[in-house]
């Protein structure tokens, strides 16, 4: 089976709105998650690059939609969506982000799937559930990464995984779930296989 090399990922462009995103051809997968869920770390771990996606001590710094191509290939893209949640920004700005996020998820034709990043200790926040609702409306497949799995003992991590699975049983035709640890490199192969299936379909 054909495989993509995520280590060749390189930054293409940033866009504040859907209208300024690159042309809507090829295939892309977007990463979304709360500001401190480990989204940037997950992208950096996947691509084996320390600073491809900016990690920040100030959650919510990513206010743009960031696009990455794989090597010279711009037909297959990874997209880092604005973190939501903790950012110290005015409510009006947050609502604006949500509108752009919603626009992107609902109208981007090349979007093949959404990787929803959640801290394994705090899964299914209100906004996670809103995103799942948007995805459900679009029949958009979602792969949930339960990050920071190294923070829990193995039994507790497996138990958290099962709890999220059972809460999302009604969506199991659209949603897949795995444990992930950027610190330990746990779960990279599973994530790569999911992305390959979407991007090479």
Contact map, one row per residue, 1 for C-alpha under 8 A:
111000000000000000000000000000000000000000000000000000000000000000000000000000000000000000000000000000000000000000000000000000000000000000000000000000000000000000000000000000000000000000000000000000000
111100000000000000000000000000000000000000000000000000000000000000000000000000000000000000000000000000000000000000000000000000000000000000000000000000000000000000000000000000000000000000000000000100010
111110000000000000000000000000000000000000000000000000000000000000000000000000000000000000000000000000000000000000000000000000000000000000000000000000000000000000000000000000000000000000000000000100000
011111000000000000000000000000000000000000000000000000000000000000000100000000000000000000000000000000000000000000000000000000000000000000000000000000000000000000000000000000000000000000000000000100000
001111111000000000000000000000000000000000000000000000000000000000000100000000000000000000000000000000000000000000000000000000000000000000000000000000000000000000000000000000000000000000000000000000000
000111111000000000000000000000000000000000000111000000000000000000000100000000000000000000000000000000000000000000000000000000000000000000000000000000000000000000000000000000000000000000000001000000000
000011111000000000000000000000000000000000000111100000000000000000000100000000000000000000000000000000000000000000000000000000000000000000000000000000000000000000000000000000000000000000000000000000000
000011111100000000000000000000000000000000000010000000000000000000000110000000000000000000000000000000000000000000000000000000000000000000000000000000000000000000000000000000000000000000000000000000000
000011111110000000000000000000000000000000000010000000000000000000011110000000000000000000000000000000000000000000000000000000000000000000000000000000000000000000000000000000000000000000000000000000000
000000011111000000000000000000000000000000000000000100000000000000011110000000000000000000000000000000000000000000000000000000000000000000000000000000000000000000000000000000000000000000000000000000000
000000001111100000000000000000000000000000000000000100000000000001111000000000000000000000000000000000000000000000000000000000000000000000000000000000000000000000000000000000000000000000000000000000000
000000000111110000000000000000000000000000000000000000000000000001111000000000000000000000000000000000000000000000000000000000000000000000000000000000000000000000000000000000000000000000000000000000000
000000000011111000000100000000000000000000000000000000000000000001110000000000000000000000000000000000000000000000000000000000000000000000000000000000000000000000000000000000000000000000000000000000000
000000000001111100001000000000000000000000000000000000000000000111100000000000000000000000000000000000000000000000000000000000000000000000000000000000000000000000000000000000000000000000000000000000000
000000000000111111011000000000000000000000000000000000000000000111000000000000000000000000000000000000000000000000000000000000000000000000000000000000000000000000000000000000000000000000000000000000000
000000000000011111011000000000000000000000000000000000000000001110000000000000000000000000000000000100000000000000000000000000000000000000000000000000000000000000000000000000000000000000000000000000000
000000000000001111111000000000000000000000000000000000000000000110000000000000000000000000000000000100010000000000000000000000000000000000000000000000000000000000000000000000000000000000000000000000000
000000000000001111111000000000000000000000000000000000000000000000000000000000000000000000000000000100110001000000000000000000000000000000000000000000000000000000000000000000000000000000000000000000000
000000000000000011111000000000000000000000000000000000000000000000000000000000000000000000000000000000000000000000000000000000000000000000000000000000000000000000000000000000000000000000000000000000000
000000000000001111111100000000000000000000000000000000000000000000000000000000000000000000000000000000000000000000000000000000000000000000000000000000000000000000000000000000000000000000000000000000000
000000000000011111111111000000000000000000000000000000000000000010000000000000000000000000000000000000000000000000000000000000000000000000000000000000000000000000000000000000000000000000000000000000000
000000000000100000011111000000000000000000000000000000000000000000000000000000000000000000000000000000000000000000000000000000000000000000000000000000000000000000000000000000000000000000000000000000000
000000000000000000001111100000000000000000000000000000000000000000000000000000000000000000000000000000000000000000000000000000000000000000000000000000000000000000000000000000000000000000000000000000000
000000000000000000001111110000000000000000000000000000000000000000000000000000000000000000000000000000000001110000000000000000000000000000000000000000000000000000000000000000000000000000000000000000000
000000000000000000000011111000000000000000000000000000000000000000000000001000000000000000000000000000000000110000000000000000000000000000000000000000000000000000000000000000000000000000000000000000000
000000000000000000000001111100000000000000000000000000000000000000000000011100000000000000000000000000000000010000000000000000000000000000000000000000000000000000000000000000000000000000000000000000000
000000000000000000000000111110000000000000000000000000000000000000000000001110000000000000000000000000000000011100000000000000000000000000000000000000000000000000000000000000000000000000000000000000100
000000000000000000000000011111000000000000000000000000000000000000000000001111100000000000000000000000000000011110000000000000000000000000000000000000000000000000000000000000000000000000000000000000100
000000000000000000000000001111100000000000000000000000000000000000000000000011100000000000000000000000000000001111100000000000000000000000000000000000000000000000000000000000000000000000000000001001100
000000000000000000000000000111110000000000000000000000000000000000000000000001111000000000000000000000000000001011100000000000000000000000000000000000000000000000000000000000000000000000000000000000000
000000000000000000000000000011111000001000000000000000000000000000000000000001111000000000000000000000000000000001111000000000000000000000000000000000000000000000000000000000000000000000000000000000000
000000000000000000000000000001111100001000000000000000000000000000000000000000011110000000000000000000000000000001111000000000000000000000000000000000000000000000000000000000000000000000000000000000000
000000000000000000000000000000111111111000000000000000000000000000000000000000001011000000000000000000000000000000011100000000010000000000000000000000000000000000000000000000000000000000000000000000000
000000000000000000000000000000011111101000000000000000000000000000000000000000000011110000000000000000000000000000001100000000110000000000000000000000000000000000000000000000000000000000000000000000000
000000000000000000000000000000001111111000000000000000000011000000000000000000000011111000000000000000000000000000000000000000000000000000000000000000000000000000000000000000000000000000000000000000000
000000000000000000000000000000001111111000000000000000000011000000000000000000000010010000000000000000000000000000000010000000000000000000000000000000000000000000000000000000000000000000000000000000000
000000000000000000000000000000001111111000000000000000000000000000000000000000000000000000000000000000000000000000001110000000000000000000000000001000000000000000000000000000000000000000000000000000000
000000000000000000000000000000001011111111000000000000000000000000000000000000000000000000000000000000000000000000001110000000000000000000000000001100000000000000000000000000000000000000000000000000000
000000000000000000000000000000111111111111100000000000000000000000000000000000000000000000000000000000000000000000001000000000000000000000000000000000000000000000000000000000000000000000000000000000000
000000000000000000000000000000000000011111110000000011100000000000000000000000010000000000000000000000000000000000000000000000000000000000000000000000000000000000000000000000000000000000000000000000000
000000000000000000000000000000000000011111111000000010100000000000000000000000000000000000000000000000000000000000000000000000000000000000000000000000000000000000000000000000000000010000000000000000000
000000000000000000000000000000000000011111111100000000000000000000000000000000000000000000000000000000000000000000000000000000000000000000000000001000000000000000000000000000000000110000000000000000000
000000000000000000000000000000000000001111111110000110000000000000000000000000000000000000000000000000000000000000000000000000000000000000000000000000000000000000000000000000000000000000000000000000000
000000000000000000000000000000000000000111111111111110000000000000000000000000000000000000000000000000000000000000000000000000000000000000000000000000000000000000000000000000000000000000000000000000000
000000000000000000000000000000000000000011111111110000000000000000000000000000000000000000000000000000000000000000000000000000000000000000000000000000000000000000000000000000000000010010010000000000000
000001100000000000000000000000000000000001111111100000000000000000000000000000000000000000000000000000000000000000000000000000000000000000000000000000000000000000000000000000000000000000010011000000000
000001111000000000000000000000000000000000111111100100000000000000000000000000000000000000000000000000000000000000000000000000000000000000000000000000000000000000000000000000000000000000000000000000000
000001100000000000000000000000000000000000011111110000000000000000000000000000000000000000000000000000000000000000000000000000000000000000000000000000000000000000000000000000000000000000000000000000000
000000100000000000000000000000000000000000011111111100000000000000000000000000000000000000000000000000000000000000000000000000000000000000000000000000000000000000000000000000000000000000000000000000000
000000000000000000000000000000000000000000011001111100000000000000000000000000000000000000000000000000000000000000000000000000000000000000000000000000000000000000000000000000000000000000000000000000000
000000000000000000000000000000000000000000010000111111100000000000000000000000000000000000000000000000000000000000000000000000000000000000000000000000000000000000000000000000000000000000000000000000000
000000000110000000000000000000000000000000110010111111000000000000000000000000000000000000000000000000000000000000000000000000000000000000000000000000000000000000000000000000000000000000000000000000000
000000000000000000000000000000000000000110110000001111100000000000000000000000010000000000000000000000000000000000000000000000000000000000000000000000000000000000000000000000000000000000000000000000000
000000000000000000000000000000000000000100000000001111110000010000000000000000000000000000000000000000000000000000000000000000000000000000000000000000000000000000000000000000000000000000000000000000000
000000000000000000000000000000000000000110000000001011111000000000000000000000000000000000000000000000000000000000000000000000000000000000000000000000000000000000000000000000000000000000000000000000000
000000000000000000000000000000000000000000000000000001111110100000000000000000000000000000000000000000000000000000000000000000000000000000000000000000000000000000000000000000000000000000000000000000000
000000000000000000000000000000000000000000000000000000111110000000000000000000000000000000000000000000000000000000000000000000000000000000000000000000000000000000000000000000000000000000000000000000000
000000000000000000000000000000000000000000000000000000011111100000000000000000000000001000000000000000000000000000000000000000000000000000000000000000000000000000000000000000000000000000000000000000000
000000000000000000000000000000000011000000000000000000011111100000000000000000000010011000000000000000000000000000000000000000000000000000000000000000000000000000000000000000000000000000000000000000000
000000000000000000000000000000000011000000000000000000000111111000000000000000000111111100000000000000000000000000000000000000000000000000000000000000000000000000000000000000000000000000000000000000000
000000000000000000000000000000000000000000000000000000010111111000000000000000000110001000000000000000000000000000000000000000000000000000000000000000000000000000000000000000000000000000000000000000000
000000000000000000000000000000000000000000000000000001000001111110000000000000001110000000000000000000000000000000000000000000000000000000000000000000000000000000000000000000000000000000000000000000000
000000000000000100000000000000000000000000000000000000000001111110000000000000001110000000000000100000000000000000000000000000000000000000000000000000000000000000000000000000000000000000000000000000000
000000000000011110000000000000000000000000000000000000000000011111000000000000001100000000000000000000000000000000000000000000000000000000000000000000000000000000000000000000000000000000000000000000000
000000000000011110001000000000000000000000000000000000000000011111100000000000111100000000000000000000000000000000000000000000000000000000000000000000000000000000000000000000000000000000000000000000000
000000000011111000000000000000000000000000000000000000000000000111110000000000111000000000000000000000000000000000000000000000000000000000000000000000000000000000000000000000000000000000000000000000000
000000000011110000000000000000000000000000000000000000000000000011111000000011110000000000000000000000000000000000000000000000000000000000000000000000000000000000000000000000000000000000000000000000000
000000001111100000000000000000000000000000000000000000000000000001111100000011100000000000000000000000000000000000000000000000000000000000000000000000000000000000000000000000000000000000000000000000000
000000001111000000000000000000000000000000000000000000000000000000111111111111000000000000000000000000000000000000000000000000000000000000000000000000000000000000000000000000000000000000000000000000000
000111111100000000000000000000000000000000000000000000000000000000011111110111000000000000000000000000000000000000000000000000000000000000000000000000000000000000000000000000000000000000000000000000000
000000011100000000000000000000000000000000000000000000000000000000001111110000000000000000000000000000000000000000000000000000000000000000000000000000000000000000000000000000000000000000000000000000000
000000000000000000000000000000000000000000000000000000000000000000001111110000000000000000000000000000000000000000000000000000000000000000000000000000000000000000000000000000000000000000000000000000000
000000000000000000000000000000000000000000000000000000000000000000001111111100000000000000000000000000000000000000000000000000000000000000000000000000000000000000000000000000000000000000000000000000000
000000000000000000000000010000000000000000000000000000000000000000001111111110000000000000000000000000000000000000000000000000000000000000000000000000000000000000000000000000000000000000000000000000000
000000000000000000000000111100000000000000000000000000000000000000001000111110000000000000000000000000000000000000000000000000000000000000000000000000000000000000000000000000000000000000000000000000000
000000000000000000000000011100000000000000000000000000000000000000001100111111000000000000000000000000000000000000000000000000000000000000000000000000000000000000000000000000000000000000000000000000100
000000000000000000000000001110000000000000000000000000000000000000111100011111100000000000000000000000000000000000000000000000000000000000000000000000000000000000000000000000000000000000000000000000000
000000000000000000000000000111100000000000000000000000000000000000111100000111110000000000000000000000000000000000000000000000000000000000000000000000000000000000000000000000000000000000000000000000000
000000000000000000000000000111100000000000000000000000000000000011110000000011111000000000000000000000000000000000000000000000000000000000000000000000000000000000000000000000000000000000000000000000000
000000000000000000000000000001110000000100000000000010000000000011100000000001111100000000000000000000000000000000000000000000000000000000000000000000000000000000000000000000000000000000000000000000000
000000000000000000000000000001111000000000000000000000000000011111000000000000111110000000000000000010000000000000000000000000000000000000000000000000000000000000000000000000000000000000000000000000000
000000000000000000000000000000010000000000000000000000000001111110000000000000011111000000000000100010000000000000000000000000000000000000000000000000000000000000000000000000000000000000000000000000000
000000000000000000000000000000011111000000000000000000000011111000000000000000001111100000000000000000000000000000000000000000000000000000000000000000000000000000000000000000000000000000000000000000000
000000000000000000000000000000001110000000000000000000000001000000000000000000000111111000000100000000000000000000000000000000100000000000000000000000000000000000000000000000000000000000000000000000000
000000000000000000000000000000000110000000000000000000000001000000000000000000000011111000000000000000000000000000000000000000100000000000000000000000000000000000000000000000000000000000000000000000000
000000000000000000000000000000000111000000000000000000000011000000000000000000000001111100000000000000000000000000000000000000000000000000000000000000000000000000000000000000000000000000000000000000000
000000000000000000000000000000000010000000000000000000000111100000000000000000000001111110000000000000000000000000000000000000000000000000000000000000000000000000000000000000000000000000000000000000000
000000000000000000000000000000000000000000000000000000000001000000000000000000000000011111000000000000000000000000000000000000000000000000000000000000000000000000000000000000000000000000000000000000000
000000000000000000000000000000000000000000000000000000000000000000000000000000000000001111101100000000000000000000000000000000000000000000000000000000000000000000000000000000000000000000000000000000000
000000000000000000000000000000000000000000000000000000000000000000000000000000000000000111111100000000000000000000000000000000000000000000000000000000000000000000000000000000000000000000000000000000000
000000000000000000000000000000000000000000000000000000000000000000000000000000000000000011111110000000000000000000000000000000000000000000000000000000000000000000000000000000000000000000000000000000000
000000000000000000000000000000000000000000000000000000000000000000000000000000000000000001111111000000000000000000000000000000000000000000000000000000000000000000000000000000000000000000000000000000000
000000000000000000000000000000000000000000000000000000000000000000000000000000000000000011111111100000000000000000000000000000000000000000000000000000000000000000000000000000000000000000000000000000000
000000000000000000000000000000000000000000000000000000000000000000000000000000000001000011111111110000000000000000000000000000000000000000000000000000000000000000000000000000000000000000000000000000000
000000000000000000000000000000000000000000000000000000000000000000000000000000000000000000111111111000000000000000000000000000000000000000000000000000000000000000000000000000000000000000000000000000000
000000000000000000000000000000000000000000000000000000000000000000000000000000000000000000011111111100000000000000000000000000000000000000000000000000000000000000000000000000000000000000000000000000000
000000000000000000000000000000000000000000000000000000000000001000000000000000000100000000001111111110000000000000000000000000000000000000000000000000000000000000000000000000000000000000000000000000000
000000000000000000000000000000000000000000000000000000000000000000000000000000000000000000000111111111000000000000000000000000000000000000000000000000000000000000000000000000000000000000000000000000000
000000000000000000000000000000000000000000000000000000000000000000000000000000000000000000000011111111100000000000000000000000000000000000000000000000000000000000000000000000000000000000000000000000000
000000000000000111000000000000000000000000000000000000000000000000000000000000000000000000000001111111110000000000000000000000000000000000000000000000000000000000000000000000000000000000000000000000000
000000000000000000000000000000000000000000000000000000000000000000000000000000001100000000000000111111111000000000000000000000000000000000000000000000000000000000000000000000000000000000000000000000000
000000000000000000000000000000000000000000000000000000000000000000000000000000000000000000000000011111111100000000000000000000000000010000000000000000000000000000000000000000000000000000000000000000000
000000000000000001000000000000000000000000000000000000000000000000000000000000000000000000000000001111111111000000000000000000000000000000000000000000000000000000000000000000000000000000000000000000000
000000000000000011000000000000000000000000000000000000000000000000000000000000000000000000000000000111111111000000000000000000000000000000000000000000000000000000000000000000000000000000000000000000000
000000000000000000000000000000000000000000000000000000000000000000000000000000000000000000000000000011111111001000000000000000000000011000000000000000000000000000000000000000000000000000000000000000000
000000000000000000000000000000000000000000000000000000000000000000000000000000000000000000000000000001111111000000000000000000000000010001000000000000000000000000000000000000000000000000000000000000000
000000000000000000000000000000000000000000000000000000000000000000000000000000000000000000000000000000111111100000000000000000000000000000000000000000000000000000000000000000000000000000000000000000000
000000000000000001000001000000000000000000000000000000000000000000000000000000000000000000000000000000111111111000000000000000000000000000000000000000000000000000000000000000000000000000000000000000000
000000000000000000000001100000000000000000000000000000000000000000000000000000000000000000000000000000000011111000000000000000000000000000000000000000000000000000000000000000000000000000000000000000000
000000000000000000000001111100000000000000000000000000000000000000000000000000000000000000000000000000000001111100000000000000000000000000000000000000000000000000000000000000000000000000000000000000000
000000000000000000000000001111000000000000000000000000000000000000000000000000000000000000000000000000001001111111000000000000000000000000000000000000000000000000000000000000000000000000000000000000000
000000000000000000000000001110000000000000000000000000000000000000000000000000000000000000000000000000000000011111000000000000000000000000011000000000000000000000000000000000000000000000000000000001100
000000000000000000000000000111000000000000000000000000000000000000000000000000000000000000000000000000000000001111100000000000000000000000011110000000000000000000000000000000000000000000000000000001000
000000000000000000000000000011110000000000000000000000000000000000000000000000000000000000000000000000000000001111110000000000000000000000011110000000000000000000000000000000000000000000000000000000000
000000000000000000000000000011110000000000000000000000000000000000000000000000000000000000000000000000000000000011111000000000000000000000000111100000000000000000000000000000000000000000000000000000000
000000000000000000000000000000111000000000000000000000000000000000000000000000000000000000000000000000000000000001111100000000010000000000000111100000000000000000000000000000000000000000000000000000000
000000000000000000000000000000111100111000000000000000000000000000000000000000000000000000000000000000000000000000111110000000000000000000000001111000000000000000000000000000000000000000000000000000000
000000000000000000000000000000001100110000000000000000000000000000000000000000000000000000000000000000000000000000011111011100010000000000000001111000000000000000000000000000000000000000000000000000000
000000000000000000000000000000000001110000000000000000000000000000000000000000000000000000000000000000000000000000001111111000000000000000000000011110000000000000000000000000000000000000000000000000000
000000000000000000000000000000000000000000000000000000000000000000000000000000000000000000000000000000000000000000000111111000000000000000000000011110000000100110000000000000000010000000000000000000000
000000000000000000000000000000000000000000000000000000000000000000000000000000000000000000000000000000000000000000000011111000000000000000000000000000000000000100000000000000000000000000000000000000000
000000000000000000000000000000000000000000000000000000000000000000000000000000000000000000000000000000000000000000000111111110000000000000000000000000000000000000000000000000000000000000000000000000000
000000000000000000000000000000000000000000000000000000000000000000000000000000000000000000000000000000000000000000000111111110010000000000000000010000000000000000010000000000000000000000000000000000000
000000000000000000000000000000000000000000000000000000000000000000000000000000000000000000000000000000000000000000000100011111111000000000000000000000000000000000010000000000000000000000000000000000000
000000000000000000000000000000000000000000000000000000000000000000000000000000000000000000000000000000000000000000000000011111111000000000000000000000000000000000000000000000000000000000000000000000000
000000000000000000000000000000000000000000000000000000000000000000000000000000000000000000000000000000000000000000000000000111111100000000000000000000000000000000000000000000000000000000000000000000000
000000000000000000000000000000000100000000000000000000000000000000000000000000000001100000000000000000000000000000000000000111111110000000000000000000000000000000000000000000000000000000000000000000000
000000000000000000000000000000001100000000000000000000000000000000000000000000000000000000000000000000000000000000010100001111111111000000000000000000000000000000000000000000000000000000000000000000000
000000000000000000000000000000000000000000000000000000000000000000000000000000000000000000000000000000000000000000000000000111111111100000000000000000000000000000000000000000000000000000000000000000000
000000000000000000000000000000000000000000000000000000000000000000000000000000000000000000000000000000000000000000000000000001111111110000000000000000000000000000000000000000000000000000000000000000000
000000000000000000000000000000000000000000000000000000000000000000000000000000000000000000000000000000000000000000000000000000111111111000000000000000000000000000000000000000000000000000000000000000000
000000000000000000000000000000000000000000000000000000000000000000000000000000000000000000000000000000000000000000000000000000011111111100000100000000000000000000000000000000000000000000000000000000000
000000000000000000000000000000000000000000000000000000000000000000000000000000000000000000000000000000000000000000000000000000001111111110000000000000000000000000000000000000000000000000000000000000000
000000000000000000000000000000000000000000000000000000000000000000000000000000000000000000000000000001001100000000000000000000000111111111000000000000000000000000000000000000000000000000000000000000000
000000000000000000000000000000000000000000000000000000000000000000000000000000000000000000000000000000001000000000000000000000000011111111111100000000000000000000000000000000000000000000000000000000000
000000000000000000000000000000000000000000000000000000000000000000000000000000000000000000000000000000000000000000000000000000000001111111111000000000000000000000000000001001000000000000000000000000000
000000000000000000000000000000000000000000000000000000000000000000000000000000000000000000000000000000000000000000000000000000000000111111110000000000000000000000000000000000000000000000000000000000000
000000000000000000000000000000000000000000000000000000000000000000000000000000000000000000000000000000000100000000000000000000000000011111110000000000000000000000000000000000000000000000000000000000000
000000000000000000000000000000000000000000000000000000000000000000000000000000000000000000000000000000000000000000000000000000000000001111111000000000000000000000000000000001000000000000000000000000000
000000000000000000000000000000000000000000000000000000000000000000000000000000000000000000000000000000000000000111000000000000000000001111111100000000000000000000000000000001000000000000000000000000000
000000000000000000000000000000000000000000000000000000000000000000000000000000000000000000000000000000000000000111000000000000000000001100111110000000000000000000000000000001100000000000000000000000000
000000000000000000000000000000000000000000000000000000000000000000000000000000000000000000000000000000000000000011110000000000000001001000011111000000000000000000000000000001110000000000000000000000000
000000000000000000000000000000000000000000000000000000000000000000000000000000000000000000000000000000000000000011110000000000000000000000001111100000000000000000000000000000111100000000000000010000000
000000000000000000000000000000000000000000000000000000000000000000000000000000000000000000000000000000000000000000111100000000000000000000000111110000000000000000000000000000111100000000000000000000000
000000000000000000000000000000000000000000000000000000000000000000000000000000000000000000000000000000000000000000111100000000000000000000000011111000000000000000000000000000001111000000000000000000000
000000000000000000000000000000000000000000000000000000000000000000000000000000000000000000000000000000000000000000001111001000000000000000000001111110000000000010000000000000001111000000000000000000000
000000000000000000000000000000000000110001000000000000000000000000000000000000000000000000000000000000000000000000001111000000000000000000000000111110000000000000000000000000000011110000000000000000000
000000000000000000000000000000000000010000000000000000000000000000000000000000000000000000000000000000000000000000000011000000000000000000000000011111110000000000000000000000000001111000000000000000000
000000000000000000000000000000000000000000000000000000000000000000000000000000000000000000000000000000000000000000000011000000000000000000000000011111110000100000000000000000000011100000000000000000000
000000000000000000000000000000000000000000000000000000000000000000000000000000000000000000000000000000000000000000000000000000000000000000000000000111111000000000000000000000000000101100000000000000000
000000000000000000000000000000000000000000000000000000000000000000000000000000000000000000000000000000000000000000000000000000000000000000000000000111111000000000000000000000000000000000000000000000000
000000000000000000000000000000000000000000000000000000000000000000000000000000000000000000000000000000000000000000000000000000000000000000000000000111111111100000000000000000000000000000000000000000000
000000000000000000000000000000000000000000000000000000000000000000000000000000000000000000000000000000000000000000000000000000000000000000000000000001111111100000000000000000000000000000000000000000000
000000000000000000000000000000000000000000000000000000000000000000000000000000000000000000000000000000000000000000000000000000000000000000000000000000011111110000000000000000000000000000000000000000000
000000000000000000000000000000000000000000000000000000000000000000000000000000000000000000000000000000000000000000000000000000000000000000000000000000011111111000000000000000000000000000000000000000000
000000000000000000000000000000000000000000000000000000000000000000000000000000000000000000000000000000000000000000000000000000000000000000000000000000011111111100000000000000000000000000000000000000000
000000000000000000000000000000000000000000000000000000000000000000000000000000000000000000000000000000000000000000000001000000000000000000000000000010011111111110000000000000000010000000000000000000000
000000000000000000000000000000000000000000000000000000000000000000000000000000000000000000000000000000000000000000000000000000000000000000000000000000000111111111000000000000000000000000000000000000000
000000000000000000000000000000000000000000000000000000000000000000000000000000000000000000000000000000000000000000000000000000000000000000000000000000000011111111100000000000000000000000000000000000000
000000000000000000000000000000000000000000000000000000000000000000000000000000000000000000000000000000000000000000000001100000000000000000000000000000000001111111110000000000000000000000000000000000000
000000000000000000000000000000000000000000000000000000000000000000000000000000000000000000000000000000000000000000000001000000000000000000000000010000000000111111111000000000001110000000000000000000000
000000000000000000000000000000000000000000000000000000000000000000000000000000000000000000000000000000000000000000000000000000000000000000000000000000000000011111111100000000000000000000000000000000000
000000000000000000000000000000000000000000000000000000000000000000000000000000000000000000000000000000000000000000000000000000000000000000000000000000000000001111111110000000000000000000000000000000000
000000000000000000000000000000000000000000000000000000000000000000000000000000000000000000000000000000000000000000000000001100000000000000000000000000000000000111111111000000000000000000000000000000000
000000000000000000000000000000000000000000000000000000000000000000000000000000000000000000000000000000000000000000000000000000000000000000000000000000000000000011111111100100001000000000000000000000000
000000000000000000000000000000000000000000000000000000000000000000000000000000000000000000000000000000000000000000000000000000000000000000000000000000000000000001111111100000000000000000000000000000000
000000000000000000000000000000000000000000000000000000000000000000000000000000000000000000000000000000000000000000000000000000000000000000000000000000000000000000111111110000000000000000000000000000000
000000000000000000000000000000000000000000000000000000000000000000000000000000000000000000000000000000000000000000000000000000000000000000000000000000000000000000011111111100100000000000000000000000000
000000000000000000000000000000000000000000000000000000000000000000000000000000000000000000000000000000000000000000000000000000000000000000000000000000000000000000001111111100000000000000000000000000000
000000000000000000000000000000000000000000000000000000000000000000000000000000000000000000000000000000000000000000000000000000000000000000000000000000000000000000000011111110000000000000000000000000000
000000000000000000000000000000000000000000000000000000000000000000000000000000000000000000000000000000000000000000000000000000000000000100000000000000000000000000000001111111100000000000000000000000000
000000000000000000000000000000000000000000000000000000000000000000000000000000000000000000000000000000000000000000000000000000000000000000000000000000000000000000001001111111110000000000000000000000000
000000000000000000000000000000000000000000000000000000000000000000000000000000000000000000000000000000000000000000000000000000000000000000000000000000000000000000000000011111100000000000000000000000000
000000000000000000000000000000000000000000000000000000000000000000000000000000000000000000000000000000000000000000000000000000000000000100111100000000000000000000000000001111110000000000000000000000000
000000000000000000000000000000000000000000000000000000000000000000000000000000000000000000000000000000000000000000000000000000000000000000001111000000000000000000000001001111111000000000000000000000000
000000000000000000000000000000000000000000000000000000000000000000000000000000000000000000000000000000000000000000000000000000000000000000000111000000000000000000000000000101111100000000000000000000000
000000000000000000000000000000000000000000000000000000000000000000000000000000000000000000000000000000000000000000000000000000000000000000000011110000000000000010001000000000111110000000000000000000000
000000000000000000000000000000000000000000000000000000000000000000000000000000000000000000000000000000000000000000000000000000000000000000000011110000000000000010000000000000011111000000100100000000000
000000000000000000000000000000000000000000000000000000000000000000000000000000000000000000000000000000000000000000000001000000000000000000000000111010000000100010000000000000001111100001100000000000000
000000000000000000000000000000000000000000000000000000000000000000000000000000000000000000000000000000000000000000000000000000000000000000000000111110000000000000000000000000000111110011110000000000000
000000000000000000000000000000000000000001000000000000000000000000000000000000000000000000000000000000000000000000000000000000000000000000000000001111000000000000000000000000000011111111100000000000000
000000000000000000000000000000000000000011001000000000000000000000000000000000000000000000000000000000000000000000000000000000000000000000000000001100000000000000000000000000000001111111000000000000000
000000000000000000000000000000000000000000000000000000000000000000000000000000000000000000000000000000000000000000000000000000000000000000000000000101000000000000000000000000000000111111000000000000000
000000000000000000000000000000000000000000000000000000000000000000000000000000000000000000000000000000000000000000000000000000000000000000000000000001000000000000000000000000000000111111000000000000000
000000000000000000000000000000000000000000001000000000000000000000000000000000000000000000000000000000000000000000000000000000000000000000000000000000000000000000000000000000000001111111110000000000000
000000000000000000000000000000000000000000000000000000000000000000000000000000000000000000000000000000000000000000000000000000000000000000000000000000000000000000000000000000000011111111110000000000000
000000000000000000000000000000000000000000000000000000000000000000000000000000000000000000000000000000000000000000000000000000000000000000000000000000000000000000000000000000000111100011111110000000000
000000000000000000000000000000000000000000001100000000000000000000000000000000000000000000000000000000000000000000000000000000000000000000000000000000000000000000000000000000000001000011111111000000000
000000000000000000000000000000000000000000000000000000000000000000000000000000000000000000000000000000000000000000000000000000000000000000000000000000000000000000000000000000000000000000111111100000000
000000000000000000000000000000000000000000000000000000000000000000000000000000000000000000000000000000000000000000000000000000000000000000000000000000000000000000000000000000000100000000111111110000000
000000000000000000000000000000000000000000000100000000000000000000000000000000000000000000000000000000000000000000000000000000000000000000000000000000000000000000000000000000000000000000111111111000000
000001000000000000000000000000000000000000000100000000000000000000000000000000000000000000000000000000000000000000000000000000000000000000000000000000000000000000000000000000000000000000011111111100000
000000000000000000000000000000000000000000000000000000000000000000000000000000000000000000000000000000000000000000000000000000000000000000000000000000000000000000000000000000000000000000001111111110000
000000000000000000000000000000000000000000000000000000000000000000000000000000000000000000000000000000000000000000000000000000000000000000000010000000000000000000000000000000000000000000000111111111000
000000000000000000000000000010000000000000000000000000000000000000000000000000000000000000000000000000000000000000000000000000000000000000000000000000000000000000000000000000000000000000000011111111100
011100000000000000000000000000000000000000000000000000000000000000000000000000000000000000000000000000000000000000000000000000000000000000000000000000000000000000000000000000000000000000000001111111111
000000000000000000000000000000000000000000000000000000000000000000000000000000000000000000000000000000000000000000000000000000000000000000000000000000000000000000000000000000000000000000000000111111111
000000000000000000000000000010000000000000000000000000000000000000000000000000000000000000000000000000000000000110000000000000000000000000000000000000000000000000000000000000000000000000000000011111111
000000000000000000000000001110000000000000000000000000000000000000000000000100000000000000000000000000000000000100000000000000000000000000000000000000000000000000000000000000000000000000000000001111111
010000000000000000000000000000000000000000000000000000000000000000000000000000000000000000000000000000000000000000000000000000000000000000000000000000000000000000000000000000000000000000000000000111111
000000000000000000000000000000000000000000000000000000000000000000000000000000000000000000000000000000000000000000000000000000000000000000000000000000000000000000000000000000000000000000000000000111111
